[in-house]
Each structure stands twice: as C-alpha cells, then as structure tokens.
Amino acid sequence: MARRKTMNNTLIREPDLYFGGDKTSIDPRIGLINFGPYGRLARGKEENLVIKAGIIGTRNAKKLLETWAEKLEVRISGKEDLNSNRREVDFPGISLESPFRFKIEFDDSCFQPIDDKEINALGVITKRKDRVVKLKEIYDQRLSDLSTVTDPNPDIVYLPISPKTLELCKDPYSKTDKILYQRKTDKLQDEIPLFNFHHAMKVSAYKHGSLVSQIIKPSTLSEGNTGQDLATIAWNFAVASYYKATGIPWKLSQLDDETCYVGLSFYKEVKDGQANLRCSMAHVYLRTGESQVIRGRPFKWDSANKGRPYLTSPELASEIITDVISLYKRQRNNLDPKRVVIHKSSPFRNEEIEGFNEALANIETVDYVHINEHSGIRLFPKGEAYPPIRGTFVYSGNQSVLYTTGYVPLLDTYQGSSVPSPLFLSAFRMDSPPEQIGKDIMALTKLDWNNADFNTRVPVTISVARKVGDILSESSIQDVQEFPTSYRYYM
C-alpha cells in the first residue's frame, strides 16, 4: 500500500518594505505617503529630486502632456467602491513639498518637435506597415538629435503619442492601442525593421546616449478609456518616473544581501530572416532589488521541438550563470553569494541542471524553482466568503502551492475580479527549507516599480525577464552591440 504524502500548510506573512528613513510598511502607497521614497539609487538618502524631462512629439501632444502633468501636482481622490464603501488611497501629488519629494521639470531645451506635416504625411503611405517603419525612423532621428544637442541628457524622455499617429499606425487586430509592425513568428519571409514600436523605442533610446524613455498613449492624456482611474494612473506614473530617474521608491527588508536571485526567460533573436533564441535573464540582487540584465549566447532552436525552449547544453547553462556570479561579485567587492536562487517559468532540464551545478559548485546553498502560473489548482476555505489569504502556502516534499493573490487582511478585501489562482512551485534542487522558497517569491511580488500596486501575482524574477526579452528581440533587429544592464532602460 502506497504511503500518503504529508501535506503541510502555513501562512507566509506579508513582507515589509523600507521607505524614507528606513521606515517600514507593507503597502507601497501607504509607505510612500507616510515616509516618502527610499532614496536615490544605491544610496538610500532622503533628498529632494528634480527630474529633468525631455519630450519628443508634436507640439499639441507636448501641450497635452504638460497640462496633464500639472493635474498630477495636487492631491487626487482615490477611486471609491460603492459596493464595499471602500476608497483607494488618495494620490498625494507630485512636488517637492509632497511625500514624494520630487518634481518633474519639462526642459524646453530637451524638446524635439515632430511637425504635424510629418504625421499627416504618414497618411499618404498606403500600407500600414510602411507607416510604422516611417514613424520609427522619425522618432529614432529625434532621439539621436536629442542626445547630441543637450548636455547633460535629460533624466527621462517622454514620448506622448498623438491621436492622429495612433489612428494611422495602430494594429487593427489588437484590442489595445498597440503599434505593431507584425507579431513574432519562428519563420520570417524577409528581414523586418521592428516588431513592436514601444519596444523599438526603448532600444532607440538607450542606443542614443543611454536615454531612458516612456511612451504615453493619447487615452492617458485625455483621461479616456484606459481601464483605470486618474489616481491609479498617477500613482503608477509617479513611481515609474521616480525609478527611471535613478531613484528607489522602496526596497525589500526580507531579502538577504548575500543571496543572488535569478530569473531565466527566452526570446527570439532575428538575424538574416531567421528567428533564433537567446536566453534573456533578469537578475535581482541584494535587498534593494535593483534589476541587472545579462544576455546569454544565442543558440538555435528547432520550432518542431515539442515543449517550451530550454538551454540545450550544459555549456550554455554554465556560461550564463557564471556571468551572473561575475556580475554579482562586481557589485559586492568580489565576494561570492552564499545562496543562489534560480526561477524559471518552465521545468528545468537535465542539461540545464548539470550546467548550473557546475557554475555554482562553490556556492553554499542553491535552489532551482519552476514557477507554474497555470496549474489549475484551486483552494477554497471552508465556510468563508473570501478566497484564501495571500500568503497561503501548502507544501509536500519539493512541491508547493502559494497564493500570491487572495484576501488581504490589512485591506480587508480581495482586490481581484475572479477566483484567484495560486502558483504551483516545483523545486528541481532545494537546499533551502520550503518556507524560504515561498518567502522569497512573496517578497519578489512587491518589487515591480512599474506600478504602485500592493503586489503582483508573479515575482519580478519572472515578469522582468519576460519584459526584457521582448525588448532584446528588437535590439537584434537594430544591431545593437552594447546593452545597458539596468532594468530602468527596459521598463
């Protein structure tokens, strides 16, 4: 008779976040309001910050952006839920006097205008794809001009898209306002100039003078149908802008300084009309959580292979993790990490494990964790109206279930609109206790500085690697040789 596996369950407490003055809170918005942001990148200093901002766009788009930004300088009431009689946290406004302690200055010397005639001329071009190519050329030239006429360069460059531009260039088959040339496929008939305009602009920006960019859609500036209220948009805009201008909104208190967290993902690299694959990796290290990006060596992937891509040889796996350790040591005075955690959204293959083990032979503690977002598993608390509490952790052996979304006691609500789905975790090597695996992932769901949400469902080790991979796909098309390592260039 087979023995039944013992199931253990516990509740992982909500991770603390550090804000200004090393004060803590578990809620990003409450922490920012009460204590302000943590400080400038890697220094943790409380200081006011003036962000020098550039703009590329039509004069009308520039005016709309500046008018919209003025609305964000004052308090904006949070959205009220009439069903629960609960209101979201008010946005405090962006200014030196507000809790954010920063302001955005639009410098006219950093404005690169696009004439309305250039946009109207796009309409003469018959094929939408050709219009997208021309649009990319227009913005690429302005980014190049901006990098050569200003010294120093702006901290961030905003690219407000005009309604006319979107009308002429958006993907007609997309439900969102995306400007796509075409979608990715394994086989390409011809050389292509870009896939996604948004991603291509990220590459153009860092290619020209290491500029940091942010595209802003017309629906945002007109406060149209964005799916979010103005306060939420303002929160997200403020946090993202602060980080992109080299500030840390908050950092985690529960990540170990001597642990190196790695997320692995894959992306298509386009060369000579062929779509190969290269490993894209987001490296989150130390308690600041600052993301560093490393590219792996390209390798060919047969699209006829079943299953998801993986590193096809121990040499490839060893090489990329060796690069990770080298980067970590450069950041830590040549000290090795004591623990390395590798997250993947696909199972670990024997070739990968062999290579990782070789590269990490001198590391004390090593964990390889497959994070499955679509296992179909659900837990239902008996007699409770709310779903499981965020942090609910059930484990047996090397497998576990973790609710990174769910009922949050502090908020007295579940913020989702459907039944929450937990992450299913499988450890292919696990030197740490199971609860430590869960604590890591819970903490890393609170480190996405692209928004001010209470948490995300997926840890940044996975979500960041995906976003970076999308942009690196554009880099190969533009034949970029030097890549920035900081995630702020890709966000």
Buried (B, 14 or more C-beta within 10 A) or exposed (E): EEEEEEEEEEBBEBBBBBBBEEBBBBBBBBBBBEBBBBBBBEEBEBEEBEBBBBBBBBBEBBBBBBEBBEEBBEEBEBBEEEEEEEEBBBBBBBBEEBBBBBBBEBEEEBBBBBEBEBBEBBEEBEEBBEBBBBBBEBBBBBBBEBBEEBEEBBBBBBBBBBBBBBEBBBBEEEEEBBBBBEEBEEEBEEEBBBBBBBBBBBBBBBBBBEBBBBBBBBBBBEEEEBEBBBBBBBBBBBBBBBBBBBBBBBBBBBBBEBBBBBBBBBBBBBEEEEBBBBBBBBBBBBBBBBBBBBBBEBBEBEEEEEEEBBBBEBBBBBBBBBBBBEBBBEBBEEEBBEBBBBBBBBBBBEBBBBBBBBBBEEBEBBBBBBBBEEEEEEBEEEEEEBBBBBBBBBBBEBBBBBBBBBBBEEBEEBBEEEEBBBBBBBBBBBBBEBBBBBBBBBBBBBBBBBBBBBBBBBBBBBBBBBBBBBBBBBBBBBEBEEBBBBBBBBB
